[in-house]
Amino acid sequence: MWHVGYIKMIIRIKEFLIIGLILILIGVIIPLFMVVHIIESTFLLNFISYICSIIGLFLGSLAAMTFVKNKRDNK
């Protein structure tokens, strides 16, 4: 059966997935607003958008790999 530590770890993995998804969405929405000319394109906004995309992708991938690894170990 699942123990309390395993359930807490799954909650933490879901938090990482949610944070990664939010960062990726920020990385998509900012350039979209720049293309539609809602906000002005600056180097800082481009850099922030890029960093949000990379960190979001990293966190989401890390959380997914951790989830799969833990599922395999607990079978």
CYANA upper distance limits for C-alpha pairs under 8 A (distance plus 0.5 A):
  2 TRP  CA      6 TYR  CA      6.78
  2 TRP  CA      7 ILE  CA      7.55
  3 HIS  CA      7 ILE  CA      7.12
  4 VAL  CA      8 LYS  CA      6.74
  5 GLY  CA      9 MET  CA      6.64
  6 TYR  CA     10 ILE  CA      6.79
  7 ILE  CA     11 ILE  CA      6.84
  8 LYS  CA     12 ARG  CA      6.78
  9 MET  CA     13 ILE  CA      6.68
 10 ILE  CA     14 LYS  CA      6.72
 10 ILE  CA     67 PHE  CA      7.80
 11 ILE  CA     15 GLU  CA      6.78
 12 ARG  CA     16 PHE  CA      6.85
 13 ILE  CA     17 LEU  CA      6.79
 13 ILE  CA     63 ALA  CA      5.78
 13 ILE  CA     64 ALA  CA      8.25
 13 ILE  CA     66 THR  CA      7.99
 13 ILE  CA     67 PHE  CA      7.33
 14 LYS  CA     18 ILE  CA      6.66
 14 LYS  CA     63 ALA  CA      7.94
 15 GLU  CA     19 ILE  CA      6.63
 16 PHE  CA     20 GLY  CA      6.49
 16 PHE  CA     59 LEU  CA      6.53
 16 PHE  CA     60 GLY  CA      6.98
 16 PHE  CA     63 ALA  CA      6.47
 17 LEU  CA     21 LEU  CA      6.59
 17 LEU  CA     59 LEU  CA      7.21
 17 LEU  CA     60 GLY  CA      5.40
 17 LEU  CA     63 ALA  CA      6.48
 17 LEU  CA     64 ALA  CA      8.03
 18 ILE  CA     22 ILE  CA      6.69
 18 ILE  CA     60 GLY  CA      8.43
 19 ILE  CA     23 LEU  CA      6.70
 19 ILE  CA     56 GLY  CA      7.51
 19 ILE  CA     59 LEU  CA      8.06
 19 ILE  CA     60 GLY  CA      8.40
 20 GLY  CA     24 ILE  CA      6.66
 20 GLY  CA     55 ILE  CA      7.59
 20 GLY  CA     56 GLY  CA      4.31
 20 GLY  CA     57 LEU  CA      6.74
 20 GLY  CA     58 PHE  CA      7.98
 20 GLY  CA     59 LEU  CA      5.69
 20 GLY  CA     60 GLY  CA      5.41
 21 LEU  CA     25 LEU  CA      6.65
 21 LEU  CA     56 GLY  CA      6.71
 21 LEU  CA     57 LEU  CA      8.43
 21 LEU  CA     60 GLY  CA      7.44
 22 ILE  CA     26 ILE  CA      6.71
 22 ILE  CA     56 GLY  CA      7.81
 23 LEU  CA     27 GLY  CA      6.67
 23 LEU  CA     52 CYS  CA      5.54
 23 LEU  CA     53 SER  CA      6.58
 23 LEU  CA     55 ILE  CA      7.63
 23 LEU  CA     56 GLY  CA      5.29
 24 ILE  CA     28 VAL  CA      6.84
 24 ILE  CA     52 CYS  CA      6.64
 24 ILE  CA     53 SER  CA      5.16
 24 ILE  CA     54 ILE  CA      8.24
 24 ILE  CA     55 ILE  CA      8.46
 24 ILE  CA     56 GLY  CA      5.53
 24 ILE  CA     57 LEU  CA      7.18
 25 LEU  CA     29 ILE  CA      6.48
 25 LEU  CA     53 SER  CA      8.27
 26 ILE  CA     30 ILE  CA      6.53
 26 ILE  CA     49 SER  CA      7.23
 26 ILE  CA     52 CYS  CA      7.14
 26 ILE  CA     53 SER  CA      7.95
 27 GLY  CA     31 PRO  CA      7.58
 27 GLY  CA     48 ILE  CA      8.22
 27 GLY  CA     49 SER  CA      4.85
 27 GLY  CA     50 TYR  CA      6.70
 27 GLY  CA     51 ILE  CA      8.19
 27 GLY  CA     52 CYS  CA      5.77
 27 GLY  CA     53 SER  CA      5.25
 28 VAL  CA     32 LEU  CA      6.83
 28 VAL  CA     49 SER  CA      7.83
 28 VAL  CA     53 SER  CA      8.06
 29 ILE  CA     33 PHE  CA      6.66
 30 ILE  CA     34 MET  CA      6.83
 30 ILE  CA     45 LEU  CA      8.01
 30 ILE  CA     49 SER  CA      6.77
 31 PRO  CA     35 VAL  CA      6.66
 31 PRO  CA     46 ASN  CA      7.80
 31 PRO  CA     49 SER  CA      7.61
 32 LEU  CA     36 VAL  CA      6.78
 33 PHE  CA     37 HIS  CA      6.49
 33 PHE  CA     38 ILE  CA      5.61
 33 PHE  CA     39 ILE  CA      6.31
 34 MET  CA     38 ILE  CA      6.56
 34 MET  CA     39 ILE  CA      5.75
 34 MET  CA     40 GLU  CA      6.39
 34 MET  CA     41 SER  CA      5.96
 41 SER  CA     45 LEU  CA      7.18
 41 SER  CA     46 ASN  CA      7.54
 42 THR  CA     46 ASN  CA      6.72
 43 PHE  CA     47 PHE  CA      6.57
 44 LEU  CA     48 ILE  CA      6.60
 45 LEU  CA     49 SER  CA      6.53
 46 ASN  CA     50 TYR  CA      6.70
 47 PHE  CA     51 ILE  CA      6.63
 48 ILE  CA     52 CYS  CA      6.54
 49 SER  CA     53 SER  CA      6.76
 50 TYR  CA     54 ILE  CA      6.79
 51 ILE  CA     55 ILE  CA      6.54
 52 CYS  CA     56 GLY  CA      6.34
 53 SER  CA     57 LEU  CA      6.55
 54 ILE  CA     58 PHE  CA      6.65
 55 ILE  CA     59 LEU  CA      6.58
 56 GLY  CA     60 GLY  CA      6.51
 57 LEU  CA     61 SER  CA      6.52
 58 PHE  CA     62 LEU  CA      6.50
 59 LEU  CA     63 ALA  CA      6.55
 60 GLY  CA     64 ALA  CA      6.63
 61 SER  CA     65 MET  CA      6.59
 62 LEU  CA     66 THR  CA      6.59
 63 ALA  CA     67 PHE  CA      6.56
 64 ALA  CA     68 VAL  CA      6.76
 65 MET  CA     69 LYS  CA      6.61
 66 THR  CA     70 ASN  CA      6.61
 67 PHE  CA     71 LYS  CA      6.68
 68 VAL  CA     72 ARG  CA      6.76
 69 LYS  CA     73 ASP  CA      6.74
 70 ASN  CA     74 ASN  CA      6.65
 71 LYS  CA     75 LYS  CA      7.10
